[in-house]
């Protein structure tokens, strides 16, 4: 997925949704450009909803089609909490789980790790980043891949990572197991999935 200039997109959406925009360098960039630049004009309700949709989509690095499919699937299920269902779909993607484990500092990097065949799920090698994990699934780097240069600093990468409670992680063996469902906490996200639902429900 080609995203474009990340600084410009993050500034337009009003949130540091990319990993590279969650740094001091980006904060200094904002100061130089002016924090209010590009946000003086009030958005319509539709514009605000689209803004939230774009923030969620770019956060997970998904195409419009991929993201809309998740939302439409959740709407079809008619669960009591549709926004929670969408959040589960997004968080339980294999590439996102690797990102949460700290195997890569970006979701794009995690996607490449999976695509290049470095990951096993339940003992079998997989190469589909969008694979949706379920309760009990075990994720690990293939033994052969652990010796590759891409993983030489893996211990340092995962040392200070706070792994979500819904993932059980053995840092010594580099094996993770899905032991629950990710719970959406509004204050921990830079996007509003309820606004996203309203956008697609029009």
C-alpha positions in Angstrom: 0.0 0.0 0.0 1.4 3.4 -1.1 0.6 5.9 1.7 2.4 9.1 0.6 4.1 11.8 2.6 3.4 10.8 6.2 4.2 14.1 7.8 1.7 15.9 5.5 -1.0 13.3 6.1 -0.6 13.3 9.8 -0.8 17.1 9.9 -3.9 17.1 7.7 -5.7 14.5 10.0 -4.6 16.2 13.2 -3.0 13.1 14.8 0.4 11.4 14.8 -1.0 8.2 13.3 2.3 6.9 11.9 5.2 5.6 13.9 7.6 8.2 12.4 5.2 11.0 13.5 5.3 9.9 17.1 8.8 11.3 17.7 10.4 14.5 18.9 11.5 15.2 15.4 7.9 15.3 14.2 7.0 17.6 17.2 9.7 20.0 16.1 8.5 19.7 12.5 5.0 20.8 13.7 6.5 23.8 15.5 8.2 24.9 12.3 5.1 24.5 10.2 2.7 25.9 12.7 0.4 23.6 14.7 -2.8 25.3 13.4 -1.8 25.3 9.8 -4.4 23.4 7.7 -7.0 23.1 10.5 -8.5 26.6 10.7 -11.5 25.7 8.6 -14.3 23.9 10.5 -15.2 20.5 9.1 -18.7 19.3 8.4 -20.1 16.2 10.2 -19.3 14.2 7.1 -15.8 15.6 7.0 -15.2 14.8 10.7 -16.4 11.2 10.2 -14.1 10.8 7.1 -11.2 12.2 9.2 -11.7 9.5 11.8 -12.0 6.8 9.1 -8.7 7.9 7.6 -7.0 8.0 10.9 -8.0 4.4 11.7 -7.2 3.2 8.2 -3.7 4.8 8.1 -2.9 3.7 11.7 -3.2 0.1 10.5 -1.8 0.8 7.0 -4.8 -0.6 5.2 -6.2 0.2 1.8 -9.7 1.7 1.5 -11.1 -1.7 0.3 -9.5 -3.7 3.1 -10.7 -1.3 5.8 -14.2 -1.0 4.4 -14.5 -4.8 4.2 -13.8 -5.0 8.0 -16.4 -2.4 8.8 -19.0 -4.0 6.5 -18.4 -7.4 7.9 -18.8 -6.1 11.5 -22.0 -4.3 10.5 -23.4 -7.5 8.9 -22.8 -9.4 12.1 -25.0 -6.9 14.1 -23.1 -7.5 17.3 -24.0 -5.5 20.4 -20.9 -3.4 20.1 -19.9 -3.0 16.4 -16.9 -0.7 17.2 -15.5 -3.4 19.5 -15.9 -6.0 16.7 -14.1 -3.8 14.2 -11.3 -3.2 16.7 -10.9 -6.9 17.2 -10.6 -7.5 13.5 -7.9 -4.8 13.2 -5.9 -5.9 16.3 -6.0 -9.6 15.5 -4.4 -9.3 12.1 -1.1 -11.3 12.2 1.0 -8.3 11.1 -0.5 -6.2 13.9 0.2 -8.9 16.5 3.9 -9.0 15.5 4.0 -5.2 15.8 2.4 -5.5 19.3 5.1 -8.0 20.2 7.8 -5.6 19.1 9.2 -7.9 16.4 9.2 -4.8 14.2 8.9 -1.1 15.1 6.3 -0.6 12.4 3.3 -2.4 11.1 4.7 -2.2 7.6 7.8 -3.9 8.8 5.7 -6.6 10.4 3.9 -7.1 7.2 7.1 -7.7 5.3 8.3 -10.2 7.9 5.1 -12.2 7.3 5.2 -11.8 3.5 8.8 -13.1 3.4 7.9 -16.3 5.1 9.6 -15.7 8.5 6.5 -16.5 10.7 4.7 -19.7 11.8 1.2 -19.9 13.2 0.5 -23.1 15.1 3.7 -24.7 13.8 3.0 -24.0 10.1 4.7 -21.3 8.0 2.3 -18.5 6.8 2.8 -15.6 4.5 -0.5 -13.7 4.8 -0.2 -10.6 6.9 -4.0 -10.1 7.1 -4.6 -13.5 8.6 -7.0 -13.1 11.5 -5.8 -14.9 14.6 -8.1 -16.6 17.1 -8.0 -17.7 20.7 -5.3 -20.3 21.2 -3.3 -19.5 18.1 0.5 -19.6 18.6 2.8 -17.3 16.7 6.6 -17.5 16.4 9.5 -16.8 14.1 10.6 -19.8 12.1 13.8 -21.3 13.7 15.7 -20.8 10.4 14.7 -17.2 10.2 15.8 -16.4 13.8 19.4 -16.7 12.6 18.9 -14.1 9.8 20.3 -10.6 10.1 16.8 -9.1 10.3 16.4 -10.6 13.7 19.9 -10.2 15.2 18.7 -7.4 17.5 15.3 -8.9 18.4 16.1 -9.3 22.1 16.8 -5.6 22.3 13.7 -4.7 20.3 11.3 -6.6 22.6 13.0 -5.8 25.9 11.0 -2.7 26.7 7.8 -3.6 24.8 4.6 -3.7 26.8 2.7 -6.7 25.4 -1.1 -6.4 25.5 -2.8 -8.6 28.1 -4.7 -10.5 25.4 -1.3 -11.9 24.2 0.7 -14.4 26.3 4.4 -14.0 25.3 7.4 -16.1 26.2 10.2 -13.7 25.4 12.9 -16.3 25.9 11.4 -18.7 23.3 9.9 -15.9 21.2 6.5 -17.6 21.2 3.2 -15.8 21.6 -0.3 -17.2 22.2 -3.6 -15.4 21.8 -5.3 -15.8 25.1 -8.1 -13.3 24.9 -9.8 -10.6 22.8 -8.3 -7.1 22.5 -10.5 -4.6 24.3 -10.9 -1.2 22.8 -10.2 1.7 25.2 -11.1 5.1 23.6 -8.4 7.0 25.4 -5.7 4.7 24.0 -6.7 5.3 20.4 -6.3 8.3 18.1 -9.5 7.5 16.2 -13.2 7.2 17.0 -14.7 4.0 15.5 -18.2 5.1 16.3 -17.7 8.0 13.9 -16.3 5.5 11.4 -19.5 3.4 11.7 -21.6 6.5 11.1 -19.5 7.3 8.0 -20.2 3.8 6.4 -23.8 3.8 7.5 -24.8 6.8 5.4 
